[in-house]
Amino acid sequence: MSPLAHLLRLPIHFYRYVISPLLGVNCRFAPSCSEYALEALATHGALKGGYLAARRILRCHPWGGSGYDPVPSTGATGQDGTAAPACTHSSHKHAHGGHETVTG
């Protein structure tokens, strides 16, 4: 992990151990935003990991999403430059990168 990524982890750890206990558990996503940020920095480095973490935090508001939202893998990328989610089921019909895929 780069020195910059280590430096970016410091405020996340401060939040997790000092601020978060005072606020209680209120996260809309799994993993939590702080867990996501630490994993994104470890997986993608300071620049892309920092971008992914900031993007996730900006989505965390009353009108944003919720639910399971893992850190993208370092594999294929989607249209927005982030990793495309992998399909794990065998029979489906939905869009992949702008084209429709039908398997089964």
Buried (B, 14 or more C-beta within 10 A) or exposed (E): EEEBBEEBBEEBEEBBEEEBEEEEEEBBBEBBBBBBBBBBBEBBBBEBBBBBBEEBBEBBEEEEEEEEBEBBEEEEEEEEEBBBEEEEEEEEEEEEEEEEEEEE
